[in-house]
Amino acid sequence: MNDFKNLKPISVYSTKQAVDDGFLIQVDQKISKEAGIRHPVYLTRSVWDKYVEVPEGMEVYQNQDGRLWDVLFMFAFFARKESSSHLLFKLLIQLPDTGDWEQNEKVMDRSNRLLREVTLKALITARDFDDPSPAIFIMKPFED
């Protein structure tokens, strides 16, 4: 039944390489543990850039640590209710209304177009192909 057991991979791209290349951002475990998360957490670059980095003009009342905390806290909140290794979760994020809306975002209140309800996806899987310990990867729903 296992037709693939004698095949060798053509190429592998490790989690460490993705972090080194900047495609994944590893969250400081001190911060993730404060949010109640036991395993290492990685965010895709696109999640980090859009939802954790503070948009221009919002630096006065927001900071990167607070935005990261929102992502981690909402993941942990929804994960407590889930037994699957795959989770879709929602959080509210303030972003400037510059026309860069994505399919995982919707307006929360028509009177405040800065507030978006964002859906993200989390996968709990092996940390790497040679490290079976669990890790959490948070990304946009259409990313893999």
N, C-alpha and C positions, 0 to 999 in steps of 0.2 A: 504494500500500500504506500510506502514512503519512496516515491520516485526521485526525491531530491536529496536523499541522505549522502550520496557520493559526490554531489556537486559542490564546487568551491565558489565563494562569492567573487564577483568580478571586481567589486569595489566596496569599501565600507567608509562611512563618514560618521565619526564618533561624536558623542555629546561634547567631549572635551574639545574636539576640533571646531564644532559649531560655536562653542563659547569663545575659543581663541579667535575665530573669524568674525565674531560679533553677531552671528545670526541668532544665538540664544544668549540671554542675560541670566546669570545665576543670582538668585536673591540671597542676600546675607542671611544665614540660618538664624542669627540672633533675632532678626526682624520676623522671620516666618514663625519661629517658635513662640514669639510674643502673640502672634495671631492664632496660636493653637495648632500649628502645622508641624508634624513630626519629621516629615521627609524633606529632602532637598527640593527646592522649587526653581523652575526655569521658566522664563517668559520669552516668547518670541520677540524678535526685534520690532516687529510691527505693532505688537501690543504695548511694548515699552515706549516706543516713540509716540504713539497716539494717545495712550491712556495714562501713562505714568509721567512722562516728561510734561512739564508745565507749559501750556501754550503761551505764546507771546501775548502780553497784555493781561495775563491772569496771575502774574508773579506776586502782585500785591496781596492777594487774599488766598493763594494756594501755594503749596510746596510739593516737591517730588516725594518726600517721605509720606505725606498725608495721602497722596494719590496712590502710592504703592500700597499703603495700609488698606485703603478702600478695596483694592483688587484682592489682596490676601484675605482680608476679613470676610468679604462676601463669598469668596471661594470656600473658606472654612465653614461659614454658616450653612451653605447649601450642601457641602460635603458630609456634614453630620447626619443629614437625612437620606443619604444615598449609599447604596452598597455596591454599585457598579464601578468599574474602573474608568468609565467615560461619563462626564458630567457637563451639562450646559447650565450656566448660571448667569444671573443678571445683576447689574449694578448701575447706579446713577453716576454719570460723569458730566462735569461741566466742560464744554468745548466751545470755542467761538463758532458762530454760524457763518462759515466761509464757503459753503457749498460742497464740502468734502464728506458728505454723509456716505456711510457704507451700509451694506445690506444687513449687518448685525446691529444697526442703530435705529432708534426711533425717537421721535419727539415725545417728551413726557407731558408737557404742558404747552399748549399753543401760545400762551401768553409769555412763556419763557423758553425761547428756542435755543438757549445756551445749555439747557439741561437735557441730556440724552439718556435713554435707557439702553444700555449696551449689553449684548449677550456675548459671553466668552465660553470657550470650551476648555476643559481640563482633562488630561489623560494621566492616569497613574499607571506607570509601567516600569520596566527595568531601566535603571539609570543609564546604562550603556550596553552595547552588545557583549562586552566582557565583564560587566558588573551588574549582576542580577538584583542588587538591592533596589528597593522602590524609590521612585522620584516622581514628581508632579510637573507636568508640562502644561502651561497655560498659553492658549493661542486664540486667534479668531476662529469662529466655527467652521470656516471654509479652508482653514490651513491644516496641513498634516505634518 
